Amino acid sequence: MWLIGDIARRNAQVFAAKLGVVEGDTRLTHRQVNERANSLAHGLRQLGIKKGDRVALLSRNDYRFVEMYFGLPKIGAIFVPLNFWSSDEDLVYVLNQCQAAVLALSAEFRETVERIRPLIPTVRLLIVMADSPVSEMIFYESLASSHPVHEPEADLHSDDDILILYTSGSTGRPKGAVYTHRGLLHTATIMSIELGLRDTEITLHFLPLFSSNLEQLLPLSLMGATHVILPKFDPV
C-alpha cells in the first residue's frame, strides 16, 4: 500500500516538469517539491528527529506547508499544523498536549513564540521560515536545500500516525484528531473520485491550509494538480 510521501514521489516522476506549487514569485515543479521534501526529511533526521516525533508549524498559508506535509511522513515524523489565529494560551496547550519536539514558524510569529517559549518545554528545536537566518533558530531553507534529495529510508507502515489536526477550541480546549497514512490516502482517493478531479486542475488556496488540507491539498496532490497558494485571502 502507498504511503503519503509516495504521492510526492510519484508526482516527481510522472509530472516532473509540471508546476506543483506557486506562491508569489516562488514556482516549484513537482520534482522540486519532492526533492525539497526529501532534503527537509534528511535534514531533520540529522538533527535527531525520529519516527513519532511531533513537528508543529505556526504560519499562514505558505508553499513550505506542502513540503512539510509530504516530507515529514517520509521519516515517520508527525505533522501538527497550528491554527495561527490561536491565543497564546491555546498555542501553549496544543504544543504541550501533542508534546511537540519541533516548532517551525514564519517570521511573522517570532514575537509570539518568544513569549511562549518558556511554557513549551518539550520543544527542543525552533525552525524559522524567513528570507534570511535568525539567531538561535534553525534556518528552514538550509534544511530544504542543502541535504540529499534521494528518498529517505525508514521503517514505515500504513497505520503509522503522521498528522494531527486540532479543532478551533471555540467550545472548549482544542481537540486533536490523529490520522494515519491509510486514513489520509482513503480520504484523498474518495474525494478525488467524488469530485471528478484531474491532473489538469489548478487550485487557488486561500482558506487556511491548517484546516483545509484534507479537503483541498491532499486529493488534488493525489491527482498531480498545481497548487497556487495565497498567504491570506486577497480580493484584488
Secondary structure, 3 states (H helix, E strand, C coil): CCCCHHHHHHHHHHCCCCEEEEECCEEEEHHHHHHHHHHHHHHHHHCCCCCCCEEEEECCCCHHHHHHHHHHHHHCCEEEECCCCCCHHHHHHHHHHCCEEEEEEEHHHHHHHHHHHHHCCCCCEEEEECCCCCCCCEEHHHHHHCCCCCCCCCCCCCCCEEEEEECCCCCCCCCEEEEEHHHHHHHHHHHHHHCCCCCCCEEEECCCHHHHHHHHHHHHHHCCCEEEECCCCCCC
